[in-house]
Amino acid sequence: MPDPVETPADLPDCPSAQGAGSGLLPPELRGWMLLLAATGAVEQRLRSVVKEWLDVSHDEFLVLCLLAEQPPDGLRMTRVAELLGRPKTRLTYQVACLQHAGLVTRRTACGDKRGVEIALTDKARRLLREASDALSETVTEALGQVMGPEQCAALGGLMPKAAAAPQPDPGQGPGSGPESESQARQAG
């Protein structure tokens, strides 16, 4: 009798384990699929470590991580919502939980009574420092299970470049701007 933990024979292998595959997908899409698999593996492994060390949910942890990489005075909540791709209403609940735990502060944005800025507390900074080794080890192990050493090194090399990539002008998203206009003229 097969081990119940084994993958059933009718399920496909992980796309990253199939190498170059059938050639149907371009390398960029295969790379993106590998990135999604890696992200899922990291998130799954991080959930328990984050709960153990920080006693917050995974989504709350993402808010803490984002704020940890910002200036000490914090960010506007609308910007946090944009960067995390979260609805503002959901973020409001997460921030309320973090504030209740003493991990973030909220204040009215200077010069804009409607805006709210959030920042890490000293308690949050201390907890993140204490948990950093366990979090780093968890990420490294999770990535190692989905990627080879060369892929992990390449991913690490890409991340700073991705963070420094030029951002589109506000109000100009995909499908706007001169390139889209010329494409529309060519199609019409």
N, C-alpha and C positions, 0 to 999 in steps of 0.2 A: 504494500500500500504506500503511495507517495506521501512524502512529508507535507502536512497541510500548509506549511509556511511557503512552500515553493510556488512559483508562478505557474498558473495553469497553462497547458500547452496551447490553448486557443488564443491566448493574449499575445500581441506582438511584442517584440523586444523594444527596449528603449531606443528612440531614434539615434541617440548619441553613441550607442553601442554598435550600430550598424555601419559605422565608417562613412564612406562616401554615399552609400545608399544606391538607389536606382538611377540617380541623375535627374530625376523629375524635379526636385527642388534645387534652386540656385544655392550656392554656398552661403550667401547672406541669410537666407531663410533657414538653412540647416544650422547656422551659427546662432540665430535667434532662438531656435527650438532648444539648442543646447543650453543657452542662457536661461531660458524658462525652466528647463529641468534642474539646472543648478540653483536657481532662485527658489524653486519649490523645495528642493532638498535642504537648503539652508534654513528656510522659514520653518519647515517641519521640525528640524532639530533644535532650532533656537527657541521655539515656544516654551519648552519645559525649562530650559536654562534661564530664560528671561523671567519666567514666573518664580523660579527658585531664588534667583539673585536680586531681582528688582521688585517682584510681586506686582507686576503690571501685565496687561494683555499685550499681545504682539503689536496691535495697532497703536497702543499707547507707547510702546517701546520705539516704534518708528518715529513718533513725534519727538521723543527724547533724543534719539539719534540725530534727527534733523536739527534740533535746537543746539545740540552739542557742537555742531560744526559751524555755528553762526556766531556773530559778535555777542558778547555777554548781555547786551541790552535786549536781545531777542529779535523776534520777527512778528509782523502783523499776521493775524490768524488767516486772513484771506490768502496771503502768500504761502503759509504752511499748507493750506488746503490745496492750492495750485501745485505745489511741489510734490505733495503726496498723492495727488489725484483723488482727493476725497471730497465729498460734499461738505459744505460748511456746517450743516446741521449735525452731521456725524462727528465732525471734528470738535464741535462745541461740547458734546457729551464726553469725548475722550479727554479734552482739556479740563473739564470739570472734575473728572475722576483723578487726573494727575494733580490738580490743584488741591483737592481734598486730601490726597496722600502727601502733600507738602513737597511735590517735585517740580512744580512750575508756579510762576506768578503771572497774574493777569493785570493789565492796566490799560487805561484809555490812551490811545495813540496821541502823541503830542500834536496839537493843532487840528485834530479831527476827532470830535466827540463820538462819532459813529465807529471809528476804528478801534480794534483791541490788539494790543501787543502781548505776546507771551514770552517768557524767558525761563531758563532753568534756575532752580534754587541751588544753594550750596549743597543741600542734602542730595539732590539729583546728581550733581557733579561728583560728589564723594562716592555714591553708589555705582555710578558708571565706571569710575576709576577702579573700584574694588572688583567689579565684575569683568573688567576688560580682558583679563587673561582667559577666563572661562569662555567668554563670548568669542574671542579670537580663535581659540582652540576648536570650538564648536563649528565655526564657519569653515575653518581649514579642513577639518575632518569631513564635513558634509560635501564640500567642493571636491575633495579627493575621492569621494565615492562615485561622483558623476563624471569627473574629468580626470584626464591624465596630468602629470606634472607640467608638461609643455603648455597644455590648455590653461591650467591654473596660472602659470606665469604670464601667458598672453593676456588673460582676462585682467590680471593685476596691472599689466602695462597699459591696458586700454582705459581703465577707470579714470585715472587722472585726466587723460585726454578728453574723455566724454564729459567730465565735469567742467572742463575749460572750453568746451565747444561753444561757438557763438550761438546766442539765443535769438529767435525771431523778435522783431519789433512788436511791442504790445499792439494788439488788434490785428496783427498779421499772423494767421495760423496757416495750416496746410490749406492749399486751394486758393490762397490770396497772393497778391503781389504780382510783379511784372512777369515772372516765369509762367504763372498760371494764365495770365492774360494772353501771352503769346501762344500758349498751348491751345487756348480756347479759340483764338483767331485761326490757327492752323486746322483745328478740327471743324470749324464752321465754314 
